[in-house]
Amino acid sequence: MKVYKSYAKVNIFLKITGMRNNYHEIISRFMLVNSLYDELSFSSKKSEEFKIIGNFSCSMEQNTIYKAYKSLLEYTKSNSLENLMKKYAVKVEKNIPAYAGLGGGSSNAATFLKMCNSSLNLELSLNELANIGLKVGADVPFFIYGYQSANVSGIGEVVEEFQENGLEFEVYTPKLEISTPKVYKSYREKFYKPISNLEADSLKVKNSLEVLQT
């Protein structure tokens, strides 16, 4: 079976620009970490229930791959997708630490969507896959498009490629799990101060190295 790489990402910067209902609107620069990735593949199984093989601490219902499957099935109503997942499990070799802000769950969801689209010849566009993925998580569209570097705005649905050379990262993650929703909640209650559109536009045009050096 073909093995698909599911890359991590880093946020070169992340600023809040406002609120949309209960969601924070952002401006951020996402960049792939080419040296850190999970590996996804389909693996034959005997039982027909949806199965993920891998080291996950969450329940099946909370897993982003399962959420991506349900979102894709709702959009396509594809019998071939149901049959695929009755015959095969999703095998995940986990290397990206969870709850570290590296986008592992979102990357896995995006990679799964692209695996199904390719394997079943669903012929869904990247825009369609991104819209499906957005129901799973705000970072999923970035991984769908597969840009090395991109400006990400809105609540994550606006992904604009930023032409620049990739950076090499050494990633160190302490044994500390951080809940992104809790971080945003705390920020909203105690520190909320969105940046202006002018500030956001100035960040969009700087390359990542310039931002990191300031």
C-alpha positions as CSV (number, residue, x, y, z in Angstrom):
1,M,0.0,0.0,0.0
2,K,1.2,3.5,-0.8
3,V,2.4,5.5,2.2
4,Y,1.4,9.2,2.5
5,K,3.4,11.8,4.4
6,S,1.4,14.0,6.8
7,Y,3.6,17.0,7.6
8,A,3.8,19.1,10.7
9,K,3.6,22.9,10.5
10,V,4.8,25.9,12.5
11,N,3.3,29.3,12.9
12,I,5.9,31.9,12.1
13,F,3.5,34.5,13.6
14,L,-0.1,34.4,14.7
15,K,-2.2,37.5,15.5
16,I,-5.9,37.9,16.3
17,T,-7.7,40.3,13.9
18,G,-11.3,40.0,15.3
19,M,-14.1,37.7,16.2
20,R,-16.7,35.9,14.1
21,N,-19.4,34.5,16.3
22,N,-17.5,32.3,18.7
23,Y,-14.4,32.0,16.5
24,H,-11.3,34.1,16.5
25,E,-10.3,35.5,13.1
26,I,-6.5,35.4,12.6
27,I,-3.6,36.4,10.4
28,S,-0.8,33.9,10.5
29,R,2.1,32.5,8.5
30,F,2.0,28.7,8.3
31,M,5.1,26.9,7.2
32,L,5.5,23.1,6.7
33,V,8.2,21.3,8.7
34,N,9.6,18.9,6.0
35,S,11.6,16.9,8.5
36,L,8.7,16.0,10.8
37,Y,5.8,14.0,9.5
38,D,3.4,11.1,10.3
39,E,2.9,8.3,7.8
40,L,-0.6,7.2,6.7
41,S,-1.6,4.2,4.7
42,F,-4.5,1.8,4.2
43,S,-4.2,-1.6,5.8
44,S,-6.4,-4.6,5.3
45,K,-8.7,-5.6,8.1
46,K,-11.3,-8.3,8.9
47,S,-14.1,-6.4,10.6
48,E,-16.2,-3.9,8.8
49,E,-16.3,-1.1,11.4
50,F,-14.2,2.0,10.8
51,K,-10.7,1.4,12.3
52,I,-7.6,3.5,12.9
53,I,-4.4,1.8,13.8
54,G,-2.1,4.1,15.7
55,N,-1.1,5.6,19.0
56,F,-3.9,8.0,19.8
57,S,-5.1,9.0,23.3
58,C,-8.5,10.3,22.1
59,S,-11.7,8.4,21.4
60,M,-12.6,7.4,17.8
61,E,-15.3,10.1,17.7
62,Q,-12.8,12.8,18.6
63,N,-10.2,11.6,16.1
64,T,-9.7,14.1,13.2
65,I,-9.4,11.2,10.7
66,Y,-12.8,9.8,11.7
67,K,-14.3,13.3,11.6
68,A,-12.8,13.8,8.1
69,Y,-14.3,10.5,7.0
70,K,-17.8,11.5,8.3
71,S,-17.5,14.9,6.7
72,L,-16.3,13.5,3.3
73,L,-19.1,10.9,3.4
74,E,-21.7,13.5,4.1
75,Y,-20.5,15.6,1.2
76,T,-20.1,12.8,-1.4
77,K,-22.7,10.2,-0.3
78,S,-20.2,7.8,-1.8
79,N,-20.8,4.1,-1.6
80,S,-17.3,3.4,-2.7
81,L,-16.0,5.4,0.2
82,E,-18.0,3.3,2.7
83,N,-16.9,0.1,1.0
84,L,-13.2,1.3,1.2
85,M,-13.4,1.9,4.9
86,K,-15.1,-1.5,5.5
87,K,-12.2,-3.3,3.9
88,Y,-9.3,-1.1,5.1
89,A,-8.2,0.5,8.3
90,V,-6.2,3.7,8.4
91,K,-2.7,3.0,9.7
92,V,-0.9,6.0,11.2
93,E,2.7,6.0,12.2
94,K,2.7,8.9,14.7
95,N,5.8,11.1,14.9
96,I,4.2,14.6,15.4
97,P,3.6,15.2,19.1
98,A,-0.1,15.9,20.0
99,Y,-1.3,19.1,21.6
100,A,2.0,20.9,20.6
101,G,0.6,23.4,18.1
102,L,2.2,21.5,15.2
103,G,-1.0,20.6,13.5
104,G,-0.7,16.9,13.6
105,G,-4.4,16.2,13.8
106,S,-5.3,18.6,11.1
107,S,-2.5,17.3,8.9
108,N,-3.8,13.7,9.4
109,A,-7.3,14.8,8.4
110,A,-6.2,16.6,5.3
111,T,-3.9,13.7,4.3
112,F,-6.8,11.2,4.7
113,L,-9.1,13.3,2.6
114,K,-6.5,13.5,-0.2
115,M,-5.8,9.7,0.1
116,C,-9.5,8.9,-0.4
117,N,-9.9,11.5,-3.2
118,S,-7.0,9.9,-5.1
119,S,-7.7,6.2,-4.3
120,L,-11.4,6.4,-5.3
121,N,-11.0,9.0,-8.1
122,L,-13.6,11.2,-6.5
123,E,-12.3,14.1,-8.6
124,L,-12.9,16.7,-5.8
125,S,-11.0,20.0,-6.3
126,L,-8.7,21.3,-3.6
127,N,-11.2,24.0,-2.8
128,E,-13.9,21.3,-2.2
129,L,-11.6,19.3,0.0
130,A,-10.6,22.4,1.9
131,N,-14.3,23.2,2.6
132,I,-14.9,19.6,3.7
133,G,-11.8,19.8,5.9
134,L,-12.8,23.1,7.5
135,K,-15.7,21.3,9.2
136,V,-13.0,19.2,10.9
137,G,-10.6,21.9,12.0
138,A,-9.5,25.4,11.1
139,D,-6.0,24.3,10.1
140,V,-7.0,21.5,7.7
141,P,-7.4,23.8,4.6
142,F,-3.7,24.7,4.8
143,F,-2.6,21.1,4.7
144,I,-5.1,20.4,1.8
145,Y,-3.4,23.0,-0.4
146,G,0.0,21.7,0.4
147,Y,1.9,25.0,0.2
148,Q,5.3,25.2,1.7
149,S,4.4,28.6,3.2
150,A,1.1,30.5,3.3
151,N,-0.7,33.4,4.8
152,V,-3.7,32.0,6.6
153,S,-6.6,34.3,7.6
154,G,-10.3,34.4,8.4
155,I,-10.9,31.4,10.7
156,G,-8.4,29.4,8.7
157,E,-10.4,29.1,5.4
158,V,-8.4,31.8,3.6
159,V,-5.1,30.2,2.5
160,E,-2.8,32.3,0.2
161,E,0.5,30.8,-0.9
162,F,3.5,32.9,0.1
163,Q,6.5,32.5,-2.2
164,E,9.6,32.0,-0.2
165,N,12.2,29.4,0.5
166,G,11.4,26.9,3.3
167,L,13.3,27.1,6.6
168,E,14.9,24.2,8.4
169,F,13.5,23.7,11.9
170,E,14.7,21.8,14.9
171,V,11.5,21.1,16.9
172,Y,11.6,20.6,20.6
173,T,8.4,19.9,22.5
174,P,8.2,19.6,26.3
175,K,5.9,17.0,27.8
176,L,3.2,19.5,28.2
177,E,-0.2,19.2,26.5
178,I,-2.0,22.5,25.6
179,S,-5.6,22.7,24.6
180,T,-6.0,25.2,21.8
181,P,-9.7,26.0,22.6
182,K,-8.7,26.7,26.2
183,V,-5.9,29.0,25.1
184,Y,-8.2,31.0,22.9
185,K,-10.8,31.1,25.7
186,S,-8.3,32.5,28.1
187,Y,-7.0,35.0,25.6
188,R,-10.6,36.2,24.8
189,E,-11.4,36.6,28.5
190,K,-8.2,38.3,29.7
191,F,-6.1,39.6,26.9
192,Y,-8.3,40.3,23.9
193,K,-6.8,43.1,21.7
194,P,-7.0,42.5,18.0
195,I,-4.5,44.1,15.7
196,S,-5.5,46.5,13.0
197,N,-5.9,45.7,9.3
198,L,-2.8,47.9,8.6
199,E,-0.7,45.8,10.9
200,A,-2.1,42.6,9.4
201,D,-1.3,43.7,5.9
202,S,2.3,44.6,6.9
203,L,2.8,41.1,8.2
204,K,1.5,39.5,5.1
205,V,4.3,40.9,2.9
206,K,7.3,40.1,5.1
207,N,9.1,36.8,4.5
208,S,9.3,34.5,7.5
209,L,13.0,35.1,8.2
210,E,12.4,38.8,8.4
211,V,9.6,38.3,10.9
212,L,11.7,35.9,13.0
213,Q,14.5,38.4,13.1
214,T,12.4,41.3,14.3
